[in-house]
């Protein structure tokens, strides 16, 4: 798979593959693409060069609450300086804080678990649960309730490709950065300065496991309300699922996850963020995924709200939702690398169209930019967005720019009652001459005409004949501001009709600061001088 960048990771080498979703394995690539002019993007902030202000290593690793402590693993050097390396234990067994210390990086060495899995439901003295989490074999009579707190500005990197962070059921993460001090999860190649704008798949990613409802059970059944699944690629169980749609897996705010998606096993890889059975008590906002070799983020089941979502350079899908996930997203910016990636959005039910809850995605205020078609998209998604059976999709106030590609594909392998549905309001499309694909192999496949009707160009402020006037790649111009926006507040109390004046898209006059500072810049998308380069480390 010659499209994937081979990267030298300190201590190991890795070859990253990519997957298409819960039920497909994809091989992204590029050939025969037609280059077109897209909205101009500012030049990315250059990678810092060595100066007299290079970072110097901290003298030692701090003492943390976990009795296993941190392991001093020496130092690592790159273009921004030299850092003390403090390796986390393989399991964080008590609530622990990782403080921000100048000249210090935290390292994942393989899978790192947060707490022990408290089971499908919280265990009790009369119904103890024999945990299947690595290193947690004794029956539990209560959730371990471990919280891993990560201070603003902390950088956590993977020391090996197989490294990933698993926040188990009954435990939480509190990764709360700030607009000027984002938390960064990344790879050792990124620290060493080896990466470029095509680097992907250098470590696993972050996985949140919860007890909200899921479908496509590996254990239990949907009918009995006991459905559970296992994390794709995990060689040791990492289970999720339950009956608590309000489950709280913690907080991820002002966070970047870079260069993720390493293949863990059997052609299965993680994405930057994998949220599995996560409930509405969880907070995810101001989140950037950059150059994941799989999806930017994938949501398996659960019931979750996400606000201020940035996906740059994903090699598969910029947003993937399936297995009964109910997801609300507001302010979503999705930009693929030229000639790479599959779909901007892939929404499905993993082939079990009779299961409930139905997958349900609502996206309000979004821009999706697909510069060119890629061989991966042509072989898999085939259009900028893909909606499959037993999935209900609602799109408000959005822009899709995919001039070399079809915009919407809907496919059904089931009965008419279980086909996907689409409702669009104030959504504009800039696509190739063929705008819609309908297909499927079941009893009620879609036709292209049915897909066109579902979108409804010419009604509800929608059009499929749009010409964008975006500036700085994703900031509204005159044509975007002229589209009448639709008030989203009736969809859910989560959605707001602010800031005003309200518009379609993600950035307009008076609303161009929410993405600055905490994001990172690349050739794919630049977020201004306040954001540093993705190929380098922040040094604040």
ZAVEXVO-551795 format. One record per residue (C-alpha): residue in one letter; z, x, y. Coordinates in pm, whole numbers, plus 50000, padded with zeros to 5 digits. Layout:
A/Z/X/Y .
...
***
This chain:
X/50000/50000/50000 .
X/49867/50239/50259 .
X/49956/50028/50560 .
X/50327/50102/50525 .
X/50462/50403/50706 .
X/50627/50658/50482 .
X/50940/50783/50650 .
X/51166/51077/50569 .
X/51517/50941/50543 .
X/51798/51196/50550 .
X/51888/51253/50188 .
X/51616/51034/50039 .
X/51262/50901/50068 .
X/51163/50537/50055 .
X/50851/50332/50016 .
X/50879/49987/50173 .
X/50696/49680/50053 .
X/50694/49335/50206 .
X/50744/48980/50081 .
X/50611/48654/50206 .
X/50908/48426/50154 .
X/51137/48292/49888 .
X/50860/48251/49634 .
X/50590/48505/49714 .
X/50547/48880/49729 .
X/50296/48996/49987 .
X/50112/49319/50053 .
X/50058/49340/50429 .
X/49760/49539/50548 .
X/49471/49545/50786 .
X/49096/49559/50767 .
X/48804/49420/50959 .
X/49011/49300/51255 .
X/48847/49211/51584 .
X/49019/49356/51889 .
X/49064/49110/52175 .
X/49223/49125/52517 .
X/49572/48978/52521 .
X/49813/48932/52810 .
X/49890/49281/52941 .
X/50224/49432/52849 .
X/50403/49696/53054 .
X/50402/50043/52901 .
X/50707/50091/52678 .
X/50991/50304/52802 .
X/50923/50655/52667 .
X/51150/50814/52411 .
X/51401/51038/52591 .
X/51333/51409/52572 .
X/51611/51665/52531 .
X/51797/51731/52854 .
X/52122/51887/52965 .
X/52289/51550/52911 .
X/52234/51534/52535 .
X/52505/51356/52338 .
X/52767/51585/52187 .
X/52954/51495/51867 .
X/53296/51333/51869 .
X/53566/51559/51733 .
X/53663/51337/51439 .
X/53638/50989/51291 .
X/53887/50731/51415 .
X/54160/50579/51201 .
X/54075/50221/51105 .
X/54279/49944/50947 .
X/54105/49957/50611 .
X/54317/50180/50382 .
X/54008/50352/50244 .
X/53932/50472/50593 .
X/53617/50636/50722 .
X/53468/50947/50565 .
X/53376/51229/50801 .
X/53021/51311/50686 .
X/52952/51588/50934 .
X/52692/51552/51206 .
X/52336/51433/51253 .
X/52101/51541/51531 .
X/51801/51386/51703 .
X/51624/51372/52040 .
X/51926/51214/52211 .
X/52178/51471/52085 .
X/52419/51535/51800 .
X/52662/51278/51663 .
X/52969/51273/51441 .
X/52887/51067/51128 .
X/53163/50837/50999 .
X/53074/50670/50668 .
X/53212/50324/50594 .
X/53380/50252/50260 .
X/53174/50060/50005 .
X/53397/49757/50066 .
X/53590/49665/50378 .
X/53901/49517/50220 .
X/54110/49424/50527 .
X/54013/49311/50875 .
X/53885/49620/51054 .
X/53742/49715/51394 .
X/53477/49981/51450 .
X/53541/50109/51805 .
X/53276/50247/52038 .
X/53332/50625/52067 .
X/53097/50856/52253 .
X/52906/51088/52021 .
X/52988/50892/51704 .
X/52776/50687/51466 .
X/52888/50470/51174 .
X/52699/50511/50846 .
X/52626/50275/50556 .
X/52592/50466/50230 .
X/52443/50206/49996 .
X/52566/49847/49983 .
X/52872/49783/50199 .
X/53061/49459/50130 .
X/53283/49280/50378 .
X/53569/49130/50176 .
X/53557/48959/49838 .
X/53361/48643/49763 .
X/53597/48348/49764 .
X/53363/48144/49546 .
X/53164/47824/49587 .
X/53465/47663/49756 .
X/53782/47829/49881 .
X/53994/47912/49574 .
X/54346/47780/49525 .
X/54644/47875/49311 .
X/54545/47609/49058 .
X/54174/47690/49066 .
X/54146/48067/49108 .
X/53804/48222/49126 .
X/53702/48539/48940 .
X/53499/48709/49212 .
X/53159/48851/49128 .
X/53152/49070/49438 .
X/53134/49440/49354 .
X/53488/49578/49320 .
X/53654/49234/49332 .
X/53720/49144/48970 .
X/54070/48994/48987 .
X/54095/48613/49015 .
X/54143/48512/49378 .
X/54385/48239/49483 .
X/54279/48247/49850 .
X/53986/48366/50055 .
X/54023/48729/50149 .
X/53946/48634/50512 .
X/53833/48983/50608 .
X/53663/49018/50946 .
X/53457/49325/51031 .
X/53464/49359/51409 .
X/53205/49584/51574 .
X/53261/49680/51936 .
X/52990/49660/52204 .
X/52763/49963/52208 .
X/52833/50070/51848 .
X/52543/50208/51645 .
X/52547/50163/51267 .
X/52282/50342/51066 .
X/52178/50351/50702 .
X/52215/50683/50525 .
X/51985/50575/50241 .
X/51709/50321/50193 .
X/51919/50105/49959 .
X/52189/50063/50224 .
X/52271/49713/50345 .
X/52564/49514/50480 .
X/52681/49207/50284 .
X/52926/48974/50459 .
X/53055/48779/50159 .
X/53167/48416/50147 .
X/53522/48373/50271 .
X/53480/48661/50520 .
X/53324/48715/50863 .
X/53149/48955/51095 .
X/53226/48977/51466 .
X/52940/49183/51609 .
X/52966/49091/51977 .
X/52775/49329/52197 .
X/52685/49276/52561 .
X/52373/49267/52776 .
X/52427/49633/52869 .
X/52594/49747/52545 .
X/52404/49598/52250 .
X/52510/49668/51894 .
X/52234/49847/51702 .
X/52179/49854/51325 .
X/51910/50107/51234 .
X/51790/50384/51001 .
X/51858/50756/50978 .
X/51495/50826/51067 .
X/51551/50642/51395 .
X/51854/50861/51466 .
X/51661/51178/51380 .
X/51367/51083/51604 .
X/51110/51057/51325 .
X/50999/50699/51398 .
X/50694/50566/51579 .
X/50571/50216/51658 .
X/50443/50164/51302 .
X/50765/50265/51118 .
X/50910/49993/50895 .
X/51119/49934/50584 .
X/51365/50224/50603 .
X/51684/50042/50494 .
X/51799/49701/50375 .
X/51942/49490/50656 .
X/52233/49258/50733 .
X/52310/48965/50501 .
X/52541/48675/50590 .
X/52652/48468/50289 .
X/52801/48123/50334 .
X/52901/47793/50175 .
X/52661/47551/50340 .
X/52425/47347/50124 .
X/52116/47510/49972 .
X/51842/47409/49727 .
X/51646/47585/49452 .
X/51962/47660/49255 .
X/52018/47960/49034 .
X/52360/47824/48939 .
X/52472/47460/48945 .
X/52256/47168/49055 .
X/52162/46989/49375 .
X/52247/46654/49214 .
X/52601/46764/49135 .
X/52649/46930/49473 .
X/52714/47267/49306 .
X/52397/47455/49397 .
X/52418/47832/49444 .
X/52161/48109/49485 .
X/52164/48487/49459 .
X/52039/48729/49723 .
X/51687/48850/49651 .
X/51678/49208/49527 .
X/52053/49256/49499 .
X/52131/49452/49182 .
X/52490/49318/49192 .
X/52548/48952/49266 .
X/52564/48838/49626 .
X/52599/48461/49591 .
X/52572/48190/49853 .
X/52580/47812/49868 .
X/52844/47541/49871 .
X/52913/47208/50034 .
X/53043/47310/50379 .
X/52763/47274/50635 .
X/53005/47382/50910 .
X/53078/47715/50740 .
X/53156/48001/50980 .
X/53022/48346/50884 .
X/53118/48491/51221 .
X/52929/48603/51532 .
X/52624/48817/51600 .
X/52555/48838/51973 .
X/52354/49100/52163 .
X/52247/49270/51842 .
X/51937/49469/51745 .
X/51835/49531/51383 .
X/51559/49791/51354 .
X/51326/49922/51078 .
X/51474/49713/50795 .
X/51327/49568/50474 .
X/51368/49838/50209 .
X/51280/49724/49855 .
X/51611/49683/49671 .
X/51472/49595/49327 .
X/51180/49430/49147 .
X/50956/49413/49455 .
X/51224/49220/49645 .
X/51327/49336/49989 .
X/51560/49220/50259 .
X/51469/49144/50617 .
X/51650/49246/50935 .
X/51877/48943/50914 .
X/51917/48728/50604 .
X/52130/48418/50667 .
X/52209/48243/50339 .
X/52401/47917/50322 .
X/52534/47983/50672 .
X/52683/47687/50857 .
X/52706/47556/51212 .
X/53035/47740/51276 .
X/52837/48066/51288 .
X/52712/48204/51620 .
X/52380/48392/51640 .
X/52235/48452/51984 .
X/52068/48729/52180 .
X/51930/48875/51859 .
X/51635/49112/51817 .
X/51465/49211/51493 .
X/51228/49505/51531 .
X/50972/49629/51277 .
X/51109/49470/50962 .
X/50883/49538/50665 .
X/50951/49182/50550 .
X/51044/48887/50772 .
X/51213/48939/51106 .
X/51478/48698/50981 .
X/51492/48455/50692 .
X/51719/48153/50665 .
X/51790/48035/50310 .
X/51953/47692/50321 .
X/52242/47630/50554 .
X/52284/47448/50883 .
X/52261/47677/51183 .
X/52186/47704/51555 .
X/52023/48016/51703 .
X/51957/48086/52069 .
X/51764/48372/52235 .
X/51578/48505/51933 .
X/51338/48800/51965 .
X/51116/48916/51676 .
X/50891/49215/51738 .
X/50666/49389/51488 .
X/50759/49205/51167 .
X/50530/49300/50880 .
X/50557/48958/50718 .
X/50679/48646/50902 .
X/50845/48644/51243 .
X/51057/48346/51136 .
X/51100/48226/50776 .
X/51296/47912/50686 .
X/51331/47763/50336 .
X/51543/47631/50045 .
X/51688/47341/50242 .
X/51770/47524/50565 .
X/51834/47310/50870 .
X/51777/47538/51167 .
X/51768/47479/51542 .
X/51624/47760/51758 .
X/51595/47767/52137 .
X/51422/48045/52333 .
X/51229/48228/52061 .
X/50988/48512/52134 .
X/50777/48626/51837 .
X/50522/48907/51877 .
X/50346/49076/51585 .
X/50204/49427/51576 .
X/49828/49441/51619 .
X/49661/49400/51280 .
X/49991/49364/51093 .
X/50214/49081/50980 .
X/50156/48748/50814 .
X/50261/48429/50994 .
X/50460/48373/51309 .
X/50648/48094/51128 .
X/50660/48011/50757 .
X/50855/47699/50671 .
X/50885/47570/50313 .
X/51107/47452/50031 .
X/51027/47722/49774 .
X/50825/47482/49562 .
X/51104/47238/49471 .
X/50983/46954/49688 .
X/51213/46698/49530 .
X/51532/46880/49631 .
X/51745/46774/49923 .
X/51841/46852/50190 .
X/51485/46891/50311 .
X/51408/47206/50502 .
X/51417/47110/50869 .
X/51323/47339/51160 .
X/51339/47254/51529 .
X/51213/47515/51776 .
X/51238/47454/52149 .
X/51092/47692/52410 .
X/50898/47952/52219 .
X/50605/48189/52242 .
X/50427/48327/51937 .
X/50169/48601/51986 .
X/49944/48718/51702 .
X/49707/48978/51846 .
X/49477/49006/51545 .
X/49440/48870/51197 .
X/49554/49101/50918 .
X/49459/49127/50554 .
X/49812/49012/50467 .
X/49773/48694/50670 .
X/49428/48628/50527 .
X/49563/48664/50173 .
X/49880/48460/50229 .
X/49964/48249/50535 .
X/49597/48224/50651 .
X/49703/48084/50990 .
X/49943/48170/51270 .
X/50199/47918/51140 .
X/50238/47774/50790 .
X/50423/47456/50694 .
X/50470/47364/50328 .
X/50594/47066/50129 .
X/50936/46907/50181 .
X/50973/47074/50522 .
X/51007/46888/50851 .
X/50908/47080/51164 .
X/50959/46986/51528 .
X/50811/47202/51806 .
X/50883/47148/52176 .
X/50766/47341/52481 .
X/50583/47621/52306 .
X/50285/47854/52330 .
X/50091/48002/52037 .
X/49839/48274/52121 .
X/49628/48366/51815 .
X/49267/48398/51941 .
X/49137/48556/51618 .
X/49306/48315/51381 .
X/49357/47953/51287 .
X/49674/47820/51446 .
X/49828/47574/51198 .
X/49808/47543/50821 .
X/49982/47269/50624 .
X/49982/47269/50246 .
X/50125/47036/49984 .
X/50176/47082/49612 .
X/50363/46756/49565 .
X/50345/46384/49626 .
X/50273/46228/49963 .
X/50643/46144/50002 .
X/50737/46512/49984 .
X/50470/46657/50210 .
X/50562/46858/50519 .
X/50579/46680/50854 .
X/50504/46810/51203 .
X/50604/46671/51542 .
X/50487/46860/51853 .
X/50561/46794/52220 .
X/50434/47009/52509 .
X/50289/47271/52275 .
X/49970/47460/52363 .
X/49744/47655/52126 .
X/49491/47932/52190 .
X/49314/47987/51859 .
X/48982/48069/51697 .
X/48706/47810/51668 .
X/48866/47679/51348 .
X/49213/47569/51453 .
X/49356/47390/51148 .
X/49375/47442/50772 .
X/49480/47174/50526 .
X/49511/47239/50155 .
X/49729/47213/49846 .
X/49706/47163/49474 .
X/49935/46866/49421 .
X/49876/46494/49424 .
X/49842/46477/49802 .
X/49692/46794/49955 .
X/49636/46803/50330 .
X/49298/46792/50496 .
X/49227/46985/50814 .
X/49179/46653/50992 .
X/49528/46541/50889 .
X/49675/46864/51026 .
X/49490/46811/51355 .
X/49627/46456/51372 .
X/49981/46578/51303 .
X/49959/46820/51595 .
X/49801/46561/51822 .
X/49602/46753/52081 .
X/49550/46538/52389 .
X/49874/46348/52348 .
X/50242/46430/52411 .
X/50135/46707/52653 .
X/49980/46903/52363 .
X/49646/47084/52371 .
X/49459/47305/52126 .
X/49210/47426/52391 .
X/49448/47631/52602 .
X/49368/47953/52788 .
X/49679/48157/52852 .
X/49758/48317/53187 .
X/50066/48501/53064 .
X/50172/48814/53250 .
X/50377/49106/53117 .
X/50271/48972/52773 .
X/50501/48667/52764 .
X/50591/48556/53119 .
X/50439/48225/53231 .
X/50139/48218/53462 .
X/49982/47927/53640 .
X/49840/47758/53330 .
X/50173/47767/53143 .
X/50371/47637/53441 .
X/50121/47352/53483 .
X/50204/47208/53139 .
X/50454/46923/53160 .
X/50761/47018/52957 .
X/50950/46774/52735 .
X/51326/46724/52759 .
X/51469/46847/52424 .
X/51824/46721/52460 .
X/51764/46411/52248 .
X/51682/46631/51946 .
X/52031/46779/51923 .
X/52331/46844/52142 .
X/52259/47213/52084 .
X/51944/47204/52296 .
X/51967/47224/52673 .
X/51714/47148/52947 .
X/51815/47451/53151 .
X/51750/47681/53328 .
X/51565/47482/53592 .
X/51292/47432/53689 .
X/51227/47362/53324 .
X/50905/47496/53170 .
X/50731/47561/52840 .
X/50753/47912/52692 .
X/51044/48157/52715 .
X/51015/48320/53059 .
X/50918/48184/53399 .
X/51014/48233/53764 .
X/51395/48229/53776 .
X/51421/48282/53399 .
X/51315/48641/53331 .
X/51647/48819/53283 .
X/51784/48683/52955 .
X/51598/48941/52743 .
X/51659/49251/52955 .
X/51890/49541/52872 .
X/52003/49444/52523 .
X/51653/49457/52367 .
X/51443/49765/52285 .
X/51089/49845/52400 .
X/50787/49933/52188 .
X/50407/49924/52202 .
X/50438/49569/52064 .
X/50646/49434/52353 .
X/50825/49581/52652 .
X/51126/49411/52809 .
X/51151/49620/53122 .
X/51315/49938/53244 .
X/51666/49817/53161 .
X/51579/49824/52790 .
X/51547/50158/52610 .
X/51283/50258/52356 .
X/51312/50130/51999 .
X/51214/50476/51872 .
X/51521/50625/52037 .
X/51894/50549/52048 .
X/52069/50395/52347 .
X/52295/50659/52503 .
X/52510/50437/52723 .
***
